[in-house]
Amino acid sequence: FSYVYLVEVAAKLAVVSFEEYWVHGENVFDLLTTMVLATTGTLYLIPTVPVTNNILRFLNILRLLRLLKFLNTFSTVRYIMSTLWHMLTASRDVLVLNLLIIYLWATTGTQIFGGVFYAENPGLKDATASWSDYDSFFGSHYQCFNFNDMAVASFTLFMILLGSWVDAITTTSVAVMGESYPWIAV
């Protein structure tokens, strides 16, 4: 399919000079993405050249960007994008406040729960008898939602903020702290 884009670039270059073509940013984007996609597609067909699926996956992002550029030619899509941009800029203060709150609670969670969500934790082993969420927490791989660092803690809080509340995360937090932080449950 990239070869169709090569024909499009060739047709444009047949009409205008290369200097005139190169002045416009969208033409530069078209030429570079077309060359990368066509070259990679050709190399993929040669069995001795290793082009992995990971590389192809990232190159699909270029195809998606070309599609978005094409969709931008429609006035309805431009109107929707303009409306979304105005909504984001109008709510900038609220978004910054939300990010600051997530940062505050991620910092607090990292200080309190950093490095304690692991299956061999003695605090969790002792609570296993009276705690039924141990298997649902580790069996469902919720341990990836932890507070070991700021990035993962922020993602965990963002996930909870979007409405994906998981009781296993909360009960694990309470079980791991035990009696030492009773105010955490509040």
Accessible surface in RSA format (square Angstrom, percent):
REM  Atomic radii and reference values for relative SASA: ProtOr
REM  Chains: A
REM  Algorithm: Lee & Richards
REM  Probe-radius: 1.40
REM  Slices: 20
REM RES _ NUM      All-atoms   Total-Side   Main-Chain    Non-polar    All polar
REM                ABS   REL    ABS   REL    ABS   REL    ABS   REL    ABS   REL
RES PHE A   1   163.85  82.0 120.92  74.9  42.94 111.7 127.07  77.0  36.78 105.3
RES SER A   2     6.39   5.4   5.54   7.4   0.85   2.0   4.44   9.5   1.96   2.7
RES TYR A   3   106.48  49.7 105.52  60.0   0.96   2.5  99.70  74.9   6.78   8.4
RES VAL A   4    91.32  60.1  88.07  79.7   3.25   7.8  90.18  78.4   1.13   3.1
RES TYR A   5    48.37  22.6  48.37  27.5   0.00   0.0  22.25  16.7  26.12  32.2
RES LEU A   6    54.64  30.4  51.34  36.7   3.30   8.3  51.70  36.3   2.94   7.9
RES VAL A   7   104.40  68.7 102.15  92.5   2.25   5.4 104.03  90.4   0.37   1.0
RES GLU A   8    67.07  38.5  60.97  46.1   6.10  14.5  35.57  68.8  31.51  25.7
RES VAL A   9     7.12   4.7   7.12   6.4   0.00   0.0   7.12   6.2   0.00   0.0
RES ALA A  10    59.52  54.7  49.70  76.7   9.82  22.3  54.15  76.3   5.37  14.2
RES ALA A  11    56.20  51.7  46.31  71.5   9.90  22.5  54.65  77.0   1.55   4.1
RES LYS A  12    67.97  33.2  63.40  38.9   4.57  10.9  53.70  48.3  14.27  15.2
RES LEU A  13    60.44  33.7  44.49  31.8  15.95  40.1  44.67  31.4  15.76  42.4
RES ALA A  14    89.46  82.3  46.00  71.0  43.46  98.9  57.40  80.8  32.06  84.9
RES VAL A  15   127.25  83.7  94.89  85.9  32.36  78.0 100.07  86.9  27.18  73.7
RES VAL A  16    47.22  31.1  39.52  35.8   7.70  18.6  45.62  39.6   1.60   4.3
RES SER A  17    59.04  49.9  44.62  59.6  14.42  33.2  46.08  98.1  12.96  18.2
RES PHE A  18   100.08  50.1  93.80  58.1   6.28  16.4  93.80  56.9   6.28  18.0
RES GLU A  19   126.18  72.4 121.20  91.7   4.98  11.9  68.89 133.3  57.29  46.8
RES GLU A  20    97.87  56.2  92.76  70.2   5.11  12.2  33.61  65.0  64.26  52.5
RES TYR A  21     1.40   0.7   0.61   0.3   0.78   2.0   1.39   1.0   0.01   0.0
RES TRP A  22   105.66  42.4  99.95  48.4   5.71  13.4  72.50  38.7  33.15  53.8
RES VAL A  23   116.40  76.6  87.47  79.2  28.94  69.7  94.52  82.1  21.89  59.4
RES HIS A  24   100.44  54.9  96.77  67.3   3.67   9.4  58.22  60.0  42.23  49.1
RES GLY A  25    55.79  68.8   0.00   N/A  55.79  68.8  39.47 108.3  16.31  36.5
RES GLU A  26   105.21  60.4  95.73  72.4   9.49  22.6  22.43  43.4  82.79  67.6
RES ASN A  27    15.38  10.6  15.38  14.9   0.00   0.0   0.00   0.0  15.38  14.9
RES VAL A  28    32.30  21.3  32.30  29.2   0.00   0.0  32.30  28.1   0.00   0.0
RES PHE A  29    59.35  29.7  54.85  34.0   4.50  11.7  58.77  35.6   0.57   1.6
RES ASP A  30     2.23   1.6   2.23   2.2   0.00   0.0   1.46   3.4   0.77   0.8
RES LEU A  31    25.05  14.0  25.05  17.9   0.00   0.0  25.05  17.6   0.00   0.0
RES LEU A  32    96.53  53.8  96.36  68.9   0.16   0.4  96.47  67.7   0.06   0.2
RES THR A  33     6.10   4.3   5.51   5.6   0.60   1.4   6.10   8.2   0.00   0.0
RES THR A  34     0.04   0.0   0.00   0.0   0.04   0.1   0.04   0.1   0.00   0.0
RES MET A  35    91.66  47.5  91.23  60.4   0.43   1.0  85.78  72.9   5.88   7.8
RES VAL A  36    67.15  44.2  62.93  57.0   4.22  10.2  67.08  58.3   0.07   0.2
RES LEU A  37     1.86   1.0   0.91   0.7   0.95   2.4   1.03   0.7   0.83   2.2
RES ALA A  38     6.73   6.2   6.03   9.3   0.70   1.6   6.70   9.4   0.03   0.1
RES THR A  39    69.50  49.4  64.64  65.5   4.86  11.6  51.80  69.6  17.70  26.8
RES THR A  40    17.79  12.7  17.62  17.9   0.17   0.4   5.61   7.5  12.17  18.4
RES GLY A  41    26.50  32.7   0.00   N/A  26.50  32.7  23.62  64.8   2.88   6.4
RES THR A  42    58.18  41.4  58.18  59.0   0.00   0.0  51.60  69.3   6.58   9.9
RES LEU A  43    65.35  36.4  65.35  46.7   0.00   0.0  65.35  45.9   0.00   0.0
RES TYR A  44   113.14  52.8  97.84  55.7  15.30  39.8  58.59  44.0  54.55  67.2
RES LEU A  45   133.12  74.1 107.98  77.2  25.15  63.2 111.06  78.0  22.06  59.4
RES ILE A  46    72.87  41.5  70.19  52.3   2.68   6.5  72.20  52.0   0.67   1.8
RES PRO A  47   129.91  94.7  92.21  84.1  37.71 137.1 103.49  85.4  26.43 164.3
RES THR A  48   120.16  85.5  89.94  91.2  30.22  72.0  83.21 111.8  36.95  55.9
RES VAL A  49    50.06  32.9  42.70  38.7   7.36  17.7  43.73  38.0   6.33  17.2
RES PRO A  50   115.93  84.5  90.88  82.8  25.05  91.1 101.61  83.9  14.32  89.0
RES VAL A  51    22.94  15.1   8.07   7.3  14.87  35.8   8.32   7.2  14.62  39.6
RES THR A  52    72.12  51.3  65.03  65.9   7.09  16.9  67.92  91.2   4.20   6.3
RES ASN A  53    99.61  68.7  92.85  89.7   6.76  16.3  20.67  49.8  78.94  76.3
RES ASN A  54    81.85  56.4  80.81  78.1   1.03   2.5  15.29  36.8  66.56  64.3
RES ILE A  55    82.03  46.7  80.73  60.1   1.30   3.1  81.95  59.0   0.08   0.2
RES LEU A  56    42.20  23.5  42.00  30.0   0.20   0.5  42.02  29.5   0.18   0.5
RES ARG A  57   152.38  64.0 146.21  74.5   6.17  14.7  65.91  90.1  86.47  52.4
RES PHE A  58   141.36  70.7 135.48  83.9   5.87  15.3 135.77  82.3   5.59  16.0
RES LEU A  59    22.59  12.6  22.59  16.2   0.00   0.0  22.59  15.9   0.00   0.0
RES ASN A  60    76.93  53.1  72.50  70.1   4.43  10.7  22.84  55.0  54.09  52.3
RES ILE A  61    92.38  52.6  91.20  67.9   1.18   2.8  92.25  66.4   0.13   0.4
RES LEU A  62    39.37  21.9  39.37  28.2   0.00   0.0  39.37  27.6   0.00   0.0
RES ARG A  63    88.62  37.2  81.94  41.8   6.68  15.9  40.00  54.7  48.62  29.5
RES LEU A  64    94.38  52.6  90.40  64.7   3.98  10.0  93.84  65.9   0.54   1.4
RES LEU A  65    75.24  41.9  72.18  51.6   3.05   7.7  72.18  50.7   3.05   8.2
RES ARG A  66    15.91   6.7  10.60   5.4   5.31  12.6   2.68   3.7  13.23   8.0
RES LEU A  67    89.30  49.7  85.20  61.0   4.10  10.3  89.05  62.5   0.24   0.7
RES LEU A  68    93.60  52.1  87.75  62.8   5.85  14.7  88.12  61.9   5.48  14.8
RES LYS A  69    68.69  33.5  59.21  36.3   9.48  22.6  36.74  33.1  31.95  34.0
RES PHE A  70   116.53  58.3 113.34  70.2   3.20   8.3 116.48  70.6   0.06   0.2
RES LEU A  71    58.91  32.8  58.91  42.1   0.00   0.0  58.91  41.4   0.00   0.0
RES ASN A  72    75.70  52.2  73.58  71.1   2.12   5.1  12.22  29.4  63.47  61.4
RES THR A  73    91.20  64.9  67.41  68.3  23.78  56.7  67.33  90.4  23.87  36.1
RES PHE A  74    99.49  49.8  96.77  59.9   2.72   7.1  99.49  60.3   0.00   0.0
RES SER A  75    74.54  63.0  65.48  87.4   9.07  20.9  34.83  74.2  39.72  55.6
RES THR A  76    90.54  64.4  85.74  86.9   4.81  11.5  57.61  77.4  32.93  49.8
RES VAL A  77    42.70  28.1  42.54  38.5   0.17   0.4  42.70  37.1   0.00   0.0
RES ARG A  78   113.23  47.5 108.08  55.1   5.15  12.3  43.11  58.9  70.12  42.5
RES TYR A  79   158.49  74.0 153.49  87.3   5.00  13.0 112.75  84.7  45.75  56.4
RES ILE A  80    90.24  51.3  88.99  66.3   1.25   3.0  90.16  64.9   0.07   0.2
RES MET A  81   108.88  56.4 105.36  69.7   3.52   8.4  88.03  74.8  20.85  27.6
RES SER A  82    49.60  41.9  41.63  55.6   7.97  18.4  29.51  62.8  20.09  28.1
RES THR A  83    55.55  39.5  52.49  53.2   3.06   7.3  50.89  68.4   4.66   7.0
RES LEU A  84    84.52  47.1  84.41  60.4   0.11   0.3  84.41  59.3   0.11   0.3
RES TRP A  85   161.82  64.9 160.12  77.5   1.70   4.0 138.94  74.1  22.89  37.1
RES HIS A  86   115.77  63.3 113.14  78.6   2.62   6.7  76.30  78.6  39.46  45.9
RES MET A  87   115.13  59.6 107.80  71.3   7.34  17.5  95.85  81.5  19.28  25.5
RES LEU A  88    95.47  53.2  92.46  66.1   3.01   7.6  92.72  65.1   2.75   7.4
RES THR A  89    52.17  37.1  41.80  42.4  10.37  24.7  34.50  46.3  17.67  26.7
RES ALA A  90    90.69  83.4  50.19  77.5  40.50  92.1  62.16  87.5  28.53  75.6
RES SER A  91    40.99  34.6  37.62  50.2   3.37   7.8  34.09  72.6   6.90   9.7
RES ARG A  92   149.32  62.7 148.80  75.9   0.52   1.2  50.74  69.3  98.58  59.7
RES ASP A  93   111.78  78.3 103.95 103.5   7.83  18.5  34.79  81.9  77.00  76.8
RES VAL A  94    89.80  59.1  89.00  80.6   0.80   1.9  89.79  78.0   0.01   0.0
RES LEU A  95    77.36  43.1  76.97  55.1   0.40   1.0  77.00  54.1   0.37   1.0
RES VAL A  96    74.93  49.3  74.77  67.7   0.16   0.4  74.91  65.1   0.02   0.0
RES LEU A  97   102.27  57.0 101.10  72.3   1.18   3.0 102.09  71.7   0.18   0.5
RES ASN A  98    58.90  40.6  57.91  56.0   0.99   2.4   8.34  20.1  50.56  48.9
RES LEU A  99   115.42  64.3 111.06  79.5   4.36  11.0 111.44  78.3   3.98  10.7
RES LEU A 100   105.37  58.7 101.68  72.7   3.69   9.3 102.09  71.7   3.28   8.8
RES ILE A 101    78.18  44.5  77.40  57.7   0.78   1.9  78.18  56.3   0.00   0.0
RES ILE A 102    18.79  10.7  17.67  13.2   1.12   2.7  18.79  13.5   0.00   0.0
RES TYR A 103   130.90  61.1 129.61  73.7   1.30   3.4  87.28  65.6  43.63  53.8
RES LEU A 104   102.99  57.4 101.31  72.5   1.68   4.2 102.93  72.3   0.06   0.2
RES TRP A 105   140.88  56.5 138.40  67.0   2.48   5.8 122.14  65.1  18.74  30.4
RES ALA A 106     0.00   0.0   0.00   0.0   0.00   0.0   0.00   0.0   0.00   0.0
RES THR A 107    48.12  34.2  48.07  48.7   0.05   0.1  47.84  64.3   0.28   0.4
RES THR A 108    43.66  31.0  39.43  40.0   4.23  10.1  29.12  39.1  14.54  22.0
RES GLY A 109     6.60   8.1   0.00   N/A   6.60   8.1   6.23  17.1   0.36   0.8
RES THR A 110    27.23  19.4  21.22  21.5   6.02  14.3  21.22  28.5   6.02   9.1
RES GLN A 111   144.02  80.5 112.94  82.5  31.08  74.0  38.38  81.7 105.63  80.1
RES ILE A 112    30.68  17.5  17.92  13.3  12.77  30.8  20.48  14.8  10.20  27.7
RES PHE A 113    15.81   7.9  15.81   9.8   0.00   0.0  15.81   9.6   0.00   0.0
RES GLY A 114    32.58  40.2   0.00   N/A  32.58  40.2   8.83  24.2  23.75  53.2
RES GLY A 115    45.11  55.6   0.00   N/A  45.11  55.6  29.05  79.7  16.06  36.0
RES VAL A 116    33.91  22.3  33.91  30.7   0.00   0.0  33.91  29.5   0.00   0.0
RES PHE A 117    11.70   5.9   0.00   0.0  11.70  30.4   0.09   0.1  11.61  33.2
RES TYR A 118    98.15  45.8  95.63  54.4   2.52   6.6  66.62  50.1  31.53  38.9
RES ALA A 119    31.69  29.1  29.19  45.1   2.49   5.7  29.19  41.1   2.49   6.6
RES GLU A 120   121.60  69.8 109.99  83.2  11.60  27.6  54.81 106.0  66.78  54.5
RES ASN A 121    14.23   9.8  14.23  13.8   0.00   0.0   0.00   0.0  14.23  13.8
RES PRO A 122    86.28  62.9  83.50  76.1   2.78  10.1  86.28  71.2   0.00   0.0
RES GLY A 123    27.94  34.5   0.00   N/A  27.94  34.5  21.82  59.9   6.11  13.7
RES LEU A 124     0.00   0.0   0.00   0.0   0.00   0.0   0.00   0.0   0.00   0.0
RES LYS A 125   113.11  55.2  98.37  60.4  14.74  35.1  57.29  51.6  55.82  59.5
RES ASP A 126   120.44  84.4  91.92  91.5  28.52  67.4  35.05  82.5  85.39  85.2
RES ALA A 127    23.39  21.5  17.48  27.0   5.91  13.4  23.39  32.9   0.00   0.0
RES THR A 128    56.17  39.9  48.88  49.6   7.29  17.4  47.52  63.8   8.65  13.1
RES ALA A 129   107.32  98.7  62.15  95.9  45.17 102.7  74.04 104.3  33.28  88.2
RES SER A 130   109.24  92.3  68.39  91.3  40.85  94.1  56.23 119.7  53.01  74.3
RES TRP A 131    30.18  12.1  21.89  10.6   8.28  19.4  23.98  12.8   6.20  10.1
RES SER A 132   106.88  90.3  76.74 102.4  30.14  69.4  57.20 121.8  49.68  69.6
RES ASP A 133    35.48  24.9  35.42  35.3   0.07   0.2   0.30   0.7  35.18  35.1
RES TYR A 134    33.68  15.7  33.68  19.2   0.00   0.0  27.96  21.0   5.72   7.1
RES ASP A 135   109.98  77.0 103.71 103.2   6.28  14.8  34.53  81.3  75.45  75.2
RES SER A 136    45.57  38.5  37.44  50.0   8.13  18.7  43.35  92.3   2.23   3.1
RES PHE A 137     0.03   0.0   0.03   0.0   0.00   0.0   0.03   0.0   0.00   0.0
RES PHE A 138    28.51  14.3  21.11  13.1   7.40  19.2  21.41  13.0   7.10  20.3
RES GLY A 139    56.63  69.8   0.00   N/A  56.63  69.8  34.94  95.9  21.70  48.6
RES SER A 140    60.86  51.4  37.60  50.2  23.26  53.6  17.49  37.2  43.37  60.8
RES HIS A 141   124.25  67.9 121.58  84.5   2.67   6.8  87.31  90.0  36.94  43.0
RES TYR A 142    58.66  27.4  58.66  33.4   0.00   0.0  21.67  16.3  37.00  45.6
RES GLN A 143    58.12  32.5  55.87  40.8   2.25   5.4  23.57  50.2  34.55  26.2
RES CYS A 144    75.88  57.4  61.13  68.2  14.75  34.7  44.73 113.3  31.15  33.6
RES PHE A 145    33.49  16.8  33.49  20.7   0.00   0.0  33.49  20.3   0.00   0.0
RES ASN A 146    19.08  13.2  19.08  18.4   0.00   0.0   0.00   0.0  19.08  18.4
RES PHE A 147    14.09   7.0  14.09   8.7   0.00   0.0  14.09   8.5   0.00   0.0
RES ASN A 148    76.59  52.8  53.32  51.5  23.27  56.0  20.85  50.2  55.74  53.9
RES ASP A 149    70.38  49.3  67.24  66.9   3.13   7.4  33.54  78.9  36.83  36.7
RES MET A 150    64.33  33.3  61.05  40.4   3.27   7.8  58.10  49.4   6.22   8.2
RES ALA A 151    76.98  70.8  59.69  92.1  17.29  39.3  69.35  97.7   7.64  20.2
RES VAL A 152    47.18  31.0  46.49  42.1   0.69   1.7  47.18  41.0   0.00   0.0
RES ALA A 153     0.00   0.0   0.00   0.0   0.00   0.0   0.00   0.0   0.00   0.0
RES SER A 154    33.45  28.3  32.65  43.6   0.80   1.8  23.65  50.4   9.80  13.7
RES PHE A 155   115.27  57.7 110.59  68.5   4.68  12.2 114.62  69.5   0.65   1.9
RES THR A 156     0.00   0.0   0.00   0.0   0.00   0.0   0.00   0.0   0.00   0.0
RES LEU A 157    36.83  20.5  33.74  24.1   3.09   7.8  33.74  23.7   3.09   8.3
RES PHE A 158    90.08  45.1  90.08  55.8   0.00   0.0  90.08  54.6   0.00   0.0
RES MET A 159    25.94  13.4  23.60  15.6   2.34   5.6  16.53  14.1   9.41  12.5
RES ILE A 160    39.23  22.3  31.42  23.4   7.82  18.8  31.42  22.6   7.82  21.2
RES LEU A 161   107.08  59.6  79.67  57.0  27.41  68.9  85.26  59.9  21.83  58.7
RES LEU A 162   122.56  68.3  89.31  63.9  33.25  83.6  93.38  65.6  29.18  78.5
RES GLY A 163    62.09  76.6   0.00   N/A  62.09  76.6  32.21  88.4  29.87  66.9
RES SER A 164    55.45  46.9  45.92  61.3   9.52  21.9  22.97  48.9  32.48  45.5
RES TRP A 165   147.24  59.1 122.37  59.2  24.87  58.4 115.25  61.5  31.99  51.9
RES VAL A 166    24.53  16.1  20.34  18.4   4.19  10.1  23.51  20.4   1.02   2.8
RES ASP A 167    90.82  63.6  85.40  85.0   5.42  12.8  23.55  55.4  67.27  67.1
RES ALA A 168     6.39   5.9   4.34   6.7   2.05   4.7   4.34   6.1   2.05   5.4
RES ILE A 169     5.72   3.3   5.72   4.3   0.00   0.0   5.72   4.1   0.00   0.0
RES THR A 170    50.77  36.1  47.56  48.2   3.20   7.6  46.36  62.3   4.40   6.7
RES THR A 171    47.02  33.4  43.74  44.3   3.28   7.8  45.58  61.2   1.44   2.2
RES THR A 172     0.00   0.0   0.00   0.0   0.00   0.0   0.00   0.0   0.00   0.0
RES SER A 173     9.62   8.1   9.62  12.8   0.00   0.0   5.84  12.4   3.79   5.3
RES VAL A 174    61.22  40.3  58.98  53.4   2.25   5.4  60.37  52.5   0.86   2.3
RES ALA A 175    17.87  16.4   4.91   7.6  12.96  29.5  13.83  19.5   4.04  10.7
RES VAL A 176    18.17  12.0   0.55   0.5  17.62  42.4   0.55   0.5  17.62  47.8
RES MET A 177    24.93  12.9  16.95  11.2   7.98  19.0  17.56  14.9   7.37   9.8
RES GLY A 178    42.96  53.0   0.00   N/A  42.96  53.0  31.12  85.4  11.84  26.5
RES GLU A 179   167.01  95.9 148.03 112.0  18.98  45.2  66.59 128.8 100.42  82.0
RES SER A 180    77.16  65.2  45.03  60.1  32.12  74.0  51.38 109.4  25.77  36.1
RES TYR A 181    84.85  39.6  80.48  45.8   4.37  11.4  35.81  26.9  49.05  60.5
RES PRO A 182    98.27  71.6  79.86  72.8  18.41  66.9  89.06  73.5   9.22  57.3
RES TRP A 183   139.21  55.9 129.70  62.8   9.51  22.3 118.85  63.4  20.35  33.0
RES ILE A 184    42.52  24.2  21.45  16.0  21.08  50.8  23.79  17.1  18.73  50.8
RES ALA A 185    75.75  69.6  43.25  66.7  32.50  73.9  46.29  65.2  29.46  78.0
RES VAL A 186   164.26 108.1 105.95  95.9  58.32 140.5 125.25 108.8  39.02 105.8
END  Absolute sums over single chains surface
CHAIN  1 A    12853.3      11072.1       1781.1       9269.6       3583.6
END  Absolute sums over all chains
TOTAL         12853.3      11072.1       1781.1       9269.6       3583.6
